[in-house]
Amino acid sequence: MPPTFTPTPTNTLGPPTPTPTETPNLIDGLIAYYPLDGNANDESRNGYHGVAGSKVTYDSGRIGLVAKFDGSKDSYIEIEDRLNMGTDEFTISAWIMADNYAQTAKIINKGQAGVGNPPQVGYSLRFLNLSEDKALRFDIVDHSRADDPINRDTIAKIPSNELPINEFLLITGVLRRSSGNGANLDLYVNGELKSSTHTTELTSLDTDLSFAIGALKRTPSYDASEVFNGLIDDVRIYNRPLSKSEIQTLYVAGQRGSP
């Protein structure tokens, strides 16, 4: 019997009202941090430095510089086979801006996350632009369902036309394991929970394919595809699920210039 999924849409976009009872430690569990302030270096001290394609440029933006992706196959940042999450909980987050979200593109991607034949195991924050599905998605494919064409993806998503264009947005995906083999996927925009999905079964997400920013990049020998057209900044990967108050604090701190 396939696992069950229960998507739960939440309220529309609006400013967060963080009320943390104590200052969150946004360094705790931070296993990769890409400020993208003129390079693709990991500033978490783990040394997971990226290699940028020749069409990635850097421009003035939200805080300092931001990475600019032009949608071409040479516009990506590849970290190769790093940041496997296995059966861990985690959070992935990035600031983005574009003048059009009607695109099929990756913001953050490890593995293939539902793309290909057969699809490969992995996770992503991505946009999908199909006639029947135009959405921002937090997308997971695990080992138990990688070859299942119907039930392979666990997804939290919102319609992409709900996102304001030409302004920076903080996009955050949180995977939180629950009792048994279950898990919850939460998708936040600007510190507010927009979509939540529960699955009764989620196994390992380990894959030997590349981690990439701004594109699907399977390995160094493959061309990039599903390349983002827009700006990406301040990419963070945590090996724990951030709380809502922590995500709101991250959003407010990012607006003030102290991420």
N, C-alpha and C positions, 0 to 999 in steps of 0.2 A: 504494500500500500504506500503510495507516495506521501511525502510529508505535506502538511497543510500550511497555508500561508494566510495571514490575516493582516492586510494593509489597513492603516488607519490614517487618513488625511487629517491635518490639523488646521489651525487658524491661518488667515492670510498674512501677508507681509506686514510688519510693523516694527517700530523700534523696541529693542529689548529693555526690560527694567530689572537689571541684575540686583539681587538683594542677598549677596553671600554673607554668611554669618562670620566668616573669617577669610583672609586673603588666600585664594587658591595658589598652590605651588605649580606653576605652569612649566617648570623644568622637570618635575618628577615624571619619569616614564617617557621623556622626550628622546626617542632613539634616532631621529633624523630631523634636521632642520635646515631648510634651504631659503635663506633670505632673498636670494636671487638679486643681490645688490651689485650687479656687474659681473658675476660669475656663478658657477653651478656648484660651489663648495658646500659641503655639509658642515654646519657650525655647531653640531651637537657634540663634537669631539669624538664621535665614533668613526669619522673618516670615510663615510660613504659618499665620496665626492662624485659628482656627475660629469658627463661629457656632453657638451652642447653641440648640436648640429650647426652647420655653417650659416643657416638662415635665422638663428636665434639672435636677437639684438636686445639691447638694454636701453631703457628710456626713463626719463624722470617720471615719477608717479606718486603713489600714495605716501610712501615713506622712502626717501632716497631713490634708488632705481628699482625698476620692475623688468621682468623678462617679457619680451614681445615675440609672439609666435604668429607666423603669417599663413599658416594652413598648408604649407608645402612639405614635401617629404624630407627636407633637410632642416625642418624646424621642430626640434625636440630636444629634450635633455634625458640622457640614458644613464642609469646607475647600475645596469646589468643585474646579475642575480643576487640581490640584497633584499632585506626587509620581508622575508618570509614570515608569515604570521601563524602558520600551523593551526593549532587549536586555541590560540591566545585570543583574548579580547584586545581591541585596539581602537584608535581614533585617527582619522586622516582629515586634513584641513588645508585650505588654501584660499587666498584672496584672488578674485578674478574680475575682469571687466571686458566687455565686448559690445560692439554696436549691433550685434545680431546673434541670438542664441539658437536660431534655426540651423543647427549644424550637428553632424554626427562626429563627435570628437571626445577625446579623453582630457581630463584635467590632471588626474593622478591615476596611474594604472600599474598593476603588477600582474603579469601573466596576460591572458587574453580576456578573461572575465566575460565569457558568453559570446565571443566572436570566433568564427572559424569552424572547421569541420574535421574532426570533432572539436567542440569548444574546449578551451584549456581552463584549468583551475586558476582562480585569481580573484582580485578585488579592484574596484575602480570607483572614482567619481567621474561621471561622464555625461555628455549630452547625446540623446538619440533624436534623430529627425526623420521619422517615417510618417507616412500618411495617417497611420492608425496610432502612432505613439510619438509625440513630440514632448520630450521631458528631460529634466535634470534628474539623474539617477545615482543612487548609491547601490552598486551592483556587486553581488557575490556569486561565485560558482565554486562549489566544494567538490571533493573527490567522490562523494556518494552519488552525485547527479550529473557529472560532467558529460556523460554520453546520453542523457535524457533530453530529447528535443523539446519536451513540453514543460517539465518541471525543473529544468536545470538552474535557473536564476532565482536568487532571493533578492528582492528589489524594494527599496524605499524610494519613492519618486514624487515629483510635482511637475505640473505642466510648465514647460519652459517659457511660455508667454506670460506667466505670472511674475517673471523676473524683470526688474527694471534694467534698461540698457544704459550704457555710457556712465555707469557709476560702479565703484568697487563694492563687491559683495563677498562676505565671508561664508564659504561653503564648507560644511563639516559633516562627515559621516562617522557614526559610532556603532561598533559591533559589541554587544554585551551578551555573553553566554548566560543561559538560564538553566533550570533544572533539567536533568537528563542530558540529551543532546541538543536541546533547543537553543535558540538565540533570538535576540531582538536587534533589528537594524533601525537606526534613527538618522534622519536627514535634517540638518539645521541650515537655515539661511539667516545671516546676521544675528546669530545667537538665539534664534527662535526655532523651536521644533516645528517642522512643516509636514513630515511624513514619518510614520513608524510602521514597521512590518515585523511580525513574529513568524518564525518557522519552528516546527516541532523537531526538525533534525538538521544539524549542520556539523559536518565533519571537518577534516583538515583542509586548509587552503594552501598548503605547501606546493610550490612550483619552482622549476629551475629557469623559468623565463625571466626576462628583464623587468626591473622596476623603471618606470619612466614618468616624466612630467611633460604634459602637453601633447602626448601622442601614445598610440599603441606601438611598442617597439619590442618584438618578440626576443630577438638576440641581436648582437652587433652586426651579424651578417644579413639581417633582414632590413628592408626599407621600412621607414616609419609609415604608418597609416592612421586614419582617424585623428588627424592633427588639428589641434585647437587653433582658432583664428581670433586672437585677442591677447590680453595681458594676464599674466599669472604672477603672484607675489607671495612670499612668506609661507612656503609649504612646510607643514609640520606632520610628523608621524609619531604617535604615542603607542606604547605597548600596554595601554590600559584605556578603559572607557572614561573619557572626561564626563563630568557631571554637567547638567544644564548651567549651573552657576559658573562653572569654570569656562564653558564655551562663551557665555555672555561676558565674562571678564576679559577673555581673549579678544572678543569683538570690540569692547569699549577701549581696551588698551591699544589695540591696533589703530583705532580712529584717532587716539591721542598721540600716536607716534612712539609708543613704548610697548611693542609687542612682547 
